Amino acid sequence: MSLSEAIWRIGVPLTAVAAVAATAVSVAFLDPPDELRRPRGWQWAWVGLWLMTAGEAAFGNDRWWFERAWKGAVALLVAVAVTVATWRHYRWRKRVRRADDSPPPVTRPPRLDS
C-alpha cells in the first residue's frame, strides 16, 4: 500500500471519526440541557444518514474492514451523543418541574379504605 493510498484509506476516515467525536461530545456535554435540538423538516435526513451508516457497518459484507469499523464508530458516537443529550434534557425538565412546587407525580392510584 502506497503512502497516498494509506492516507485516503486510513487517514481520512480517522480524521472524520475524530471530527464527529469532537462535535458529538461538545453537543452532548456543553450545550445547555434546556436547548435540546430535535430534527425538524429536512433535518430528518440526518437520521437516515445515521441509519445508513449503521447498516453499512453492520451488514456491509463486501466493504473493507476498516471502512466498516469507522462507520460503526461514527454511528456509535452519534447514538451515544444523542442519548446523553436527551438524558440531560429529561433530567433538567424533571428538576424544573419539581422546582415549580408542583405535586409529585402519582405512581399508583390512591387506596380506597372500605
Phi and psi in radians as a Rosetta constraint file:
Dihedral C 1 N 2 CA 2 C 2 CIRCULARHARMONIC -1.350 0.35
Dihedral N 2 CA 2 C 2 N 3 CIRCULARHARMONIC 2.935 0.35
Dihedral C 2 N 3 CA 3 C 3 CIRCULARHARMONIC -1.104 0.35
Dihedral N 3 CA 3 C 3 N 4 CIRCULARHARMONIC -0.781 0.35
Dihedral C 3 N 4 CA 4 C 4 CIRCULARHARMONIC -1.143 0.35
Dihedral N 4 CA 4 C 4 N 5 CIRCULARHARMONIC -0.638 0.35
Dihedral C 4 N 5 CA 5 C 5 CIRCULARHARMONIC -1.188 0.35
Dihedral N 5 CA 5 C 5 N 6 CIRCULARHARMONIC -0.667 0.35
Dihedral C 5 N 6 CA 6 C 6 CIRCULARHARMONIC -1.134 0.35
Dihedral N 6 CA 6 C 6 N 7 CIRCULARHARMONIC -0.678 0.35
Dihedral C 6 N 7 CA 7 C 7 CIRCULARHARMONIC -1.107 0.35
Dihedral N 7 CA 7 C 7 N 8 CIRCULARHARMONIC -0.787 0.35
Dihedral C 7 N 8 CA 8 C 8 CIRCULARHARMONIC -1.255 0.35
Dihedral N 8 CA 8 C 8 N 9 CIRCULARHARMONIC -0.591 0.35
Dihedral C 8 N 9 CA 9 C 9 CIRCULARHARMONIC -1.568 0.35
Dihedral N 9 CA 9 C 9 N 10 CIRCULARHARMONIC -0.432 0.35
Dihedral C 9 N 10 CA 10 C 10 CIRCULARHARMONIC -2.104 0.35
Dihedral N 10 CA 10 C 10 N 11 CIRCULARHARMONIC -0.819 0.35
Dihedral C 10 N 11 CA 11 C 11 CIRCULARHARMONIC -1.144 0.35
Dihedral N 11 CA 11 C 11 N 12 CIRCULARHARMONIC -0.795 0.35
Dihedral C 11 N 12 CA 12 C 12 CIRCULARHARMONIC -1.150 0.35
Dihedral N 12 CA 12 C 12 N 13 CIRCULARHARMONIC -0.812 0.35
Dihedral C 12 N 13 CA 13 C 13 CIRCULARHARMONIC -1.087 0.35
Dihedral N 13 CA 13 C 13 N 14 CIRCULARHARMONIC -0.662 0.35
Dihedral C 13 N 14 CA 14 C 14 CIRCULARHARMONIC -1.113 0.35
Dihedral N 14 CA 14 C 14 N 15 CIRCULARHARMONIC -0.685 0.35
Dihedral C 14 N 15 CA 15 C 15 CIRCULARHARMONIC -1.128 0.35
Dihedral N 15 CA 15 C 15 N 16 CIRCULARHARMONIC -0.714 0.35
Dihedral C 15 N 16 CA 16 C 16 CIRCULARHARMONIC -1.118 0.35
Dihedral N 16 CA 16 C 16 N 17 CIRCULARHARMONIC -0.745 0.35
Dihedral C 16 N 17 CA 17 C 17 CIRCULARHARMONIC -1.126 0.35
Dihedral N 17 CA 17 C 17 N 18 CIRCULARHARMONIC -0.718 0.35
Dihedral C 17 N 18 CA 18 C 18 CIRCULARHARMONIC -1.110 0.35
Dihedral N 18 CA 18 C 18 N 19 CIRCULARHARMONIC -0.709 0.35
Dihedral C 18 N 19 CA 19 C 19 CIRCULARHARMONIC -1.158 0.35
Dihedral N 19 CA 19 C 19 N 20 CIRCULARHARMONIC -0.754 0.35
Dihedral C 19 N 20 CA 20 C 20 CIRCULARHARMONIC -1.143 0.35
Dihedral N 20 CA 20 C 20 N 21 CIRCULARHARMONIC -0.689 0.35
Dihedral C 20 N 21 CA 21 C 21 CIRCULARHARMONIC -1.110 0.35
Dihedral N 21 CA 21 C 21 N 22 CIRCULARHARMONIC -0.767 0.35
Dihedral C 21 N 22 CA 22 C 22 CIRCULARHARMONIC -1.109 0.35
Dihedral N 22 CA 22 C 22 N 23 CIRCULARHARMONIC -0.738 0.35
Dihedral C 22 N 23 CA 23 C 23 CIRCULARHARMONIC -1.154 0.35
Dihedral N 23 CA 23 C 23 N 24 CIRCULARHARMONIC -0.775 0.35
Dihedral C 23 N 24 CA 24 C 24 CIRCULARHARMONIC -1.102 0.35
Dihedral N 24 CA 24 C 24 N 25 CIRCULARHARMONIC -0.739 0.35
Dihedral C 24 N 25 CA 25 C 25 CIRCULARHARMONIC -1.160 0.35
Dihedral N 25 CA 25 C 25 N 26 CIRCULARHARMONIC -0.737 0.35
Dihedral C 25 N 26 CA 26 C 26 CIRCULARHARMONIC -1.157 0.35
Dihedral N 26 CA 26 C 26 N 27 CIRCULARHARMONIC -0.685 0.35
Dihedral C 26 N 27 CA 27 C 27 CIRCULARHARMONIC -1.203 0.35
Dihedral N 27 CA 27 C 27 N 28 CIRCULARHARMONIC -0.745 0.35
Dihedral C 27 N 28 CA 28 C 28 CIRCULARHARMONIC -1.230 0.35
Dihedral N 28 CA 28 C 28 N 29 CIRCULARHARMONIC -0.675 0.35
Dihedral C 28 N 29 CA 29 C 29 CIRCULARHARMONIC -1.849 0.35
Dihedral N 29 CA 29 C 29 N 30 CIRCULARHARMONIC -0.447 0.35
Dihedral C 29 N 30 CA 30 C 30 CIRCULARHARMONIC -1.734 0.35
Dihedral N 30 CA 30 C 30 N 31 CIRCULARHARMONIC -0.422 0.35
Dihedral C 30 N 31 CA 31 C 31 CIRCULARHARMONIC -1.236 0.35
Dihedral N 31 CA 31 C 31 N 32 CIRCULARHARMONIC 2.520 0.35
Dihedral C 31 N 32 CA 32 C 32 CIRCULARHARMONIC -1.112 0.35
Dihedral N 32 CA 32 C 32 N 33 CIRCULARHARMONIC 2.479 0.35
Dihedral C 32 N 33 CA 33 C 33 CIRCULARHARMONIC -1.177 0.35
Dihedral N 33 CA 33 C 33 N 34 CIRCULARHARMONIC -0.294 0.35
Dihedral C 33 N 34 CA 34 C 34 CIRCULARHARMONIC -1.374 0.35
Dihedral N 34 CA 34 C 34 N 35 CIRCULARHARMONIC -0.160 0.35
Dihedral C 34 N 35 CA 35 C 35 CIRCULARHARMONIC -1.959 0.35
Dihedral N 35 CA 35 C 35 N 36 CIRCULARHARMONIC 1.027 0.35
Dihedral C 35 N 36 CA 36 C 36 CIRCULARHARMONIC -1.312 0.35
Dihedral N 36 CA 36 C 36 N 37 CIRCULARHARMONIC 2.158 0.35
Dihedral C 36 N 37 CA 37 C 37 CIRCULARHARMONIC -1.597 0.35
Dihedral N 37 CA 37 C 37 N 38 CIRCULARHARMONIC 2.120 0.35
Dihedral C 37 N 38 CA 38 C 38 CIRCULARHARMONIC -1.866 0.35
Dihedral N 38 CA 38 C 38 N 39 CIRCULARHARMONIC 2.583 0.35
Dihedral C 38 N 39 CA 39 C 39 CIRCULARHARMONIC -1.157 0.35
Dihedral N 39 CA 39 C 39 N 40 CIRCULARHARMONIC 2.384 0.35
Dihedral C 39 N 40 CA 40 C 40 CIRCULARHARMONIC -2.373 0.35
Dihedral N 40 CA 40 C 40 N 41 CIRCULARHARMONIC 2.382 0.35
Dihedral C 40 N 41 CA 41 C 41 CIRCULARHARMONIC 1.115 0.35
Dihedral N 41 CA 41 C 41 N 42 CIRCULARHARMONIC -2.178 0.35
Dihedral C 41 N 42 CA 42 C 42 CIRCULARHARMONIC -1.167 0.35
Dihedral N 42 CA 42 C 42 N 43 CIRCULARHARMONIC -0.282 0.35
Dihedral C 42 N 43 CA 43 C 43 CIRCULARHARMONIC -1.191 0.35
Dihedral N 43 CA 43 C 43 N 44 CIRCULARHARMONIC -0.218 0.35
Dihedral C 43 N 44 CA 44 C 44 CIRCULARHARMONIC -1.160 0.35
Dihedral N 44 CA 44 C 44 N 45 CIRCULARHARMONIC -0.267 0.35
Dihedral C 44 N 45 CA 45 C 45 CIRCULARHARMONIC -1.076 0.35
Dihedral N 45 CA 45 C 45 N 46 CIRCULARHARMONIC -0.522 0.35
Dihedral C 45 N 46 CA 46 C 46 CIRCULARHARMONIC -1.115 0.35
Dihedral N 46 CA 46 C 46 N 47 CIRCULARHARMONIC -0.640 0.35
Dihedral C 46 N 47 CA 47 C 47 CIRCULARHARMONIC -1.130 0.35
Dihedral N 47 CA 47 C 47 N 48 CIRCULARHARMONIC -0.725 0.35
Dihedral C 47 N 48 CA 48 C 48 CIRCULARHARMONIC -1.096 0.35
Dihedral N 48 CA 48 C 48 N 49 CIRCULARHARMONIC -0.729 0.35
Dihedral C 48 N 49 CA 49 C 49 CIRCULARHARMONIC -1.113 0.35
Dihedral N 49 CA 49 C 49 N 50 CIRCULARHARMONIC -0.680 0.35
Dihedral C 49 N 50 CA 50 C 50 CIRCULARHARMONIC -1.115 0.35
Dihedral N 50 CA 50 C 50 N 51 CIRCULARHARMONIC -0.772 0.35
Dihedral C 50 N 51 CA 51 C 51 CIRCULARHARMONIC -1.096 0.35
Dihedral N 51 CA 51 C 51 N 52 CIRCULARHARMONIC -0.695 0.35
Dihedral C 51 N 52 CA 52 C 52 CIRCULARHARMONIC -1.130 0.35
Dihedral N 52 CA 52 C 52 N 53 CIRCULARHARMONIC -0.739 0.35
Dihedral C 52 N 53 CA 53 C 53 CIRCULARHARMONIC -1.123 0.35
Dihedral N 53 CA 53 C 53 N 54 CIRCULARHARMONIC -0.773 0.35
Dihedral C 53 N 54 CA 54 C 54 CIRCULARHARMONIC -1.141 0.35
Dihedral N 54 CA 54 C 54 N 55 CIRCULARHARMONIC -0.677 0.35
Dihedral C 54 N 55 CA 55 C 55 CIRCULARHARMONIC -1.161 0.35
Dihedral N 55 CA 55 C 55 N 56 CIRCULARHARMONIC -0.728 0.35
Dihedral C 55 N 56 CA 56 C 56 CIRCULARHARMONIC -1.160 0.35
Dihedral N 56 CA 56 C 56 N 57 CIRCULARHARMONIC -0.604 0.35
Dihedral C 56 N 57 CA 57 C 57 CIRCULARHARMONIC -1.205 0.35
Dihedral N 57 CA 57 C 57 N 58 CIRCULARHARMONIC -0.640 0.35
Dihedral C 57 N 58 CA 58 C 58 CIRCULARHARMONIC -1.454 0.35
Dihedral N 58 CA 58 C 58 N 59 CIRCULARHARMONIC -0.670 0.35
Dihedral C 58 N 59 CA 59 C 59 CIRCULARHARMONIC -2.135 0.35
Dihedral N 59 CA 59 C 59 N 60 CIRCULARHARMONIC 0.204 0.35
Dihedral C 59 N 60 CA 60 C 60 CIRCULARHARMONIC -1.421 0.35
Dihedral N 60 CA 60 C 60 N 61 CIRCULARHARMONIC 1.332 0.35
Dihedral C 60 N 61 CA 61 C 61 CIRCULARHARMONIC -1.124 0.35
Dihedral N 61 CA 61 C 61 N 62 CIRCULARHARMONIC -0.575 0.35
Dihedral C 61 N 62 CA 62 C 62 CIRCULARHARMONIC -1.623 0.35
Dihedral N 62 CA 62 C 62 N 63 CIRCULARHARMONIC 0.246 0.35
Dihedral C 62 N 63 CA 63 C 63 CIRCULARHARMONIC -1.669 0.35
Dihedral N 63 CA 63 C 63 N 64 CIRCULARHARMONIC 2.730 0.35
Dihedral C 63 N 64 CA 64 C 64 CIRCULARHARMONIC -1.168 0.35
Dihedral N 64 CA 64 C 64 N 65 CIRCULARHARMONIC 2.533 0.35
Dihedral C 64 N 65 CA 65 C 65 CIRCULARHARMONIC -1.021 0.35
Dihedral N 65 CA 65 C 65 N 66 CIRCULARHARMONIC -0.648 0.35
Dihedral C 65 N 66 CA 66 C 66 CIRCULARHARMONIC -1.210 0.35
Dihedral N 66 CA 66 C 66 N 67 CIRCULARHARMONIC -0.627 0.35
Dihedral C 66 N 67 CA 67 C 67 CIRCULARHARMONIC -1.119 0.35
Dihedral N 67 CA 67 C 67 N 68 CIRCULARHARMONIC -0.763 0.35
Dihedral C 67 N 68 CA 68 C 68 CIRCULARHARMONIC -1.101 0.35
Dihedral N 68 CA 68 C 68 N 69 CIRCULARHARMONIC -0.658 0.35
Dihedral C 68 N 69 CA 69 C 69 CIRCULARHARMONIC -1.175 0.35
Dihedral N 69 CA 69 C 69 N 70 CIRCULARHARMONIC -0.795 0.35
Dihedral C 69 N 70 CA 70 C 70 CIRCULARHARMONIC -1.272 0.35
Dihedral N 70 CA 70 C 70 N 71 CIRCULARHARMONIC -0.541 0.35
Dihedral C 70 N 71 CA 71 C 71 CIRCULARHARMONIC -1.193 0.35
Dihedral N 71 CA 71 C 71 N 72 CIRCULARHARMONIC -0.655 0.35
Dihedral C 71 N 72 CA 72 C 72 CIRCULARHARMONIC -1.147 0.35
Dihedral N 72 CA 72 C 72 N 73 CIRCULARHARMONIC -0.691 0.35
Dihedral C 72 N 73 CA 73 C 73 CIRCULARHARMONIC -1.123 0.35
Dihedral N 73 CA 73 C 73 N 74 CIRCULARHARMONIC -0.742 0.35
Dihedral C 73 N 74 CA 74 C 74 CIRCULARHARMONIC -1.110 0.35
Dihedral N 74 CA 74 C 74 N 75 CIRCULARHARMONIC -0.799 0.35
Dihedral C 74 N 75 CA 75 C 75 CIRCULARHARMONIC -1.085 0.35
Dihedral N 75 CA 75 C 75 N 76 CIRCULARHARMONIC -0.714 0.35
Dihedral C 75 N 76 CA 76 C 76 CIRCULARHARMONIC -1.156 0.35
Dihedral N 76 CA 76 C 76 N 77 CIRCULARHARMONIC -0.763 0.35
Dihedral C 76 N 77 CA 77 C 77 CIRCULARHARMONIC -1.088 0.35
Dihedral N 77 CA 77 C 77 N 78 CIRCULARHARMONIC -0.736 0.35
Dihedral C 77 N 78 CA 78 C 78 CIRCULARHARMONIC -1.143 0.35
Dihedral N 78 CA 78 C 78 N 79 CIRCULARHARMONIC -0.740 0.35
Dihedral C 78 N 79 CA 79 C 79 CIRCULARHARMONIC -1.106 0.35
Dihedral N 79 CA 79 C 79 N 80 CIRCULARHARMONIC -0.723 0.35
Dihedral C 79 N 80 CA 80 C 80 CIRCULARHARMONIC -1.157 0.35
Dihedral N 80 CA 80 C 80 N 81 CIRCULARHARMONIC -0.729 0.35
Dihedral C 80 N 81 CA 81 C 81 CIRCULARHARMONIC -1.108 0.35
Dihedral N 81 CA 81 C 81 N 82 CIRCULARHARMONIC -0.739 0.35
Dihedral C 81 N 82 CA 82 C 82 CIRCULARHARMONIC -1.142 0.35
Dihedral N 82 CA 82 C 82 N 83 CIRCULARHARMONIC -0.709 0.35
Dihedral C 82 N 83 CA 83 C 83 CIRCULARHARMONIC -1.115 0.35
Dihedral N 83 CA 83 C 83 N 84 CIRCULARHARMONIC -0.783 0.35
Dihedral C 83 N 84 CA 84 C 84 CIRCULARHARMONIC -1.130 0.35
Dihedral N 84 CA 84 C 84 N 85 CIRCULARHARMONIC -0.763 0.35
Dihedral C 84 N 85 CA 85 C 85 CIRCULARHARMONIC -1.124 0.35
Dihedral N 85 CA 85 C 85 N 86 CIRCULARHARMONIC -0.712 0.35
Dihedral C 85 N 86 CA 86 C 86 CIRCULARHARMONIC -1.166 0.35
Dihedral N 86 CA 86 C 86 N 87 CIRCULARHARMONIC -0.734 0.35
Dihedral C 86 N 87 CA 87 C 87 CIRCULARHARMONIC -1.092 0.35
Dihedral N 87 CA 87 C 87 N 88 CIRCULARHARMONIC -0.756 0.35
Dihedral C 87 N 88 CA 88 C 88 CIRCULARHARMONIC -1.090 0.35
Dihedral N 88 CA 88 C 88 N 89 CIRCULARHARMONIC -0.725 0.35
Dihedral C 88 N 89 CA 89 C 89 CIRCULARHARMONIC -1.133 0.35
Dihedral N 89 CA 89 C 89 N 90 CIRCULARHARMONIC -0.738 0.35
Dihedral C 89 N 90 CA 90 C 90 CIRCULARHARMONIC -1.084 0.35
Dihedral N 90 CA 90 C 90 N 91 CIRCULARHARMONIC -0.806 0.35
Dihedral C 90 N 91 CA 91 C 91 CIRCULARHARMONIC -1.074 0.35
Dihedral N 91 CA 91 C 91 N 92 CIRCULARHARMONIC -0.704 0.35
Dihedral C 91 N 92 CA 92 C 92 CIRCULARHARMONIC -1.113 0.35
Dihedral N 92 CA 92 C 92 N 93 CIRCULARHARMONIC -0.779 0.35
Dihedral C 92 N 93 CA 93 C 93 CIRCULARHARMONIC -1.103 0.35
Dihedral N 93 CA 93 C 93 N 94 CIRCULARHARMONIC -0.677 0.35
Dihedral C 93 N 94 CA 94 C 94 CIRCULARHARMONIC -1.138 0.35
Dihedral N 94 CA 94 C 94 N 95 CIRCULARHARMONIC -0.715 0.35
Dihedral C 94 N 95 CA 95 C 95 CIRCULARHARMONIC -1.137 0.35
Dihedral N 95 CA 95 C 95 N 96 CIRCULARHARMONIC -0.693 0.35
Dihedral C 95 N 96 CA 96 C 96 CIRCULARHARMONIC -1.152 0.35
Dihedral N 96 CA 96 C 96 N 97 CIRCULARHARMONIC -0.721 0.35
Dihedral C 96 N 97 CA 97 C 97 CIRCULARHARMONIC -1.115 0.35
Dihedral N 97 CA 97 C 97 N 98 CIRCULARHARMONIC -0.719 0.35
Dihedral C 97 N 98 CA 98 C 98 CIRCULARHARMONIC -1.233 0.35
Dihedral N 98 CA 98 C 98 N 99 CIRCULARHARMONIC -0.501 0.35
Dihedral C 98 N 99 CA 99 C 99 CIRCULARHARMONIC -1.263 0.35
Dihedral N 99 CA 99 C 99 N 100 CIRCULARHARMONIC -0.316 0.35
Dihedral C 99 N 100 CA 100 C 100 CIRCULARHARMONIC -1.409 0.35
Dihedral N 100 CA 100 C 100 N 101 CIRCULARHARMONIC 0.091 0.35
Dihedral C 100 N 101 CA 101 C 101 CIRCULARHARMONIC 1.049 0.35
Dihedral N 101 CA 101 C 101 N 102 CIRCULARHARMONIC 0.521 0.35
Dihedral C 101 N 102 CA 102 C 102 CIRCULARHARMONIC -1.389 0.35
Dihedral N 102 CA 102 C 102 N 103 CIRCULARHARMONIC 2.711 0.35
Dihedral C 102 N 103 CA 103 C 103 CIRCULARHARMONIC -1.148 0.35
Dihedral N 103 CA 103 C 103 N 104 CIRCULARHARMONIC 2.609 0.35
Dihedral C 103 N 104 CA 104 C 104 CIRCULARHARMONIC -1.126 0.35
Dihedral N 104 CA 104 C 104 N 105 CIRCULARHARMONIC 2.676 0.35
Dihedral C 104 N 105 CA 105 C 105 CIRCULARHARMONIC -1.152 0.35
Dihedral N 105 CA 105 C 105 N 106 CIRCULARHARMONIC 2.431 0.35
Dihedral C 105 N 106 CA 106 C 106 CIRCULARHARMONIC -1.480 0.35
Dihedral N 106 CA 106 C 106 N 107 CIRCULARHARMONIC 2.182 0.35
Dihedral C 106 N 107 CA 107 C 107 CIRCULARHARMONIC -1.662 0.35
Dihedral N 107 CA 107 C 107 N 108 CIRCULARHARMONIC -0.404 0.35
Dihedral C 107 N 108 CA 108 C 108 CIRCULARHARMONIC -2.520 0.35
Dihedral N 108 CA 108 C 108 N 109 CIRCULARHARMONIC 2.712 0.35
Dihedral C 108 N 109 CA 109 C 109 CIRCULARHARMONIC -1.188 0.35
Dihedral N 109 CA 109 C 109 N 110 CIRCULARHARMONIC 2.641 0.35
Dihedral C 109 N 110 CA 110 C 110 CIRCULARHARMONIC -1.176 0.35
Dihedral N 110 CA 110 C 110 N 111 CIRCULARHARMONIC 2.638 0.35
Dihedral C 110 N 111 CA 111 C 111 CIRCULARHARMONIC -1.337 0.35
Dihedral N 111 CA 111 C 111 N 112 CIRCULARHARMONIC 2.518 0.35
Dihedral C 111 N 112 CA 112 C 112 CIRCULARHARMONIC -1.801 0.35
Dihedral N 112 CA 112 C 112 N 113 CIRCULARHARMONIC 2.038 0.35
Dihedral C 112 N 113 CA 113 C 113 CIRCULARHARMONIC -1.505 0.35
Dihedral N 113 CA 113 C 113 N 114 CIRCULARHARMONIC 1.943 0.35
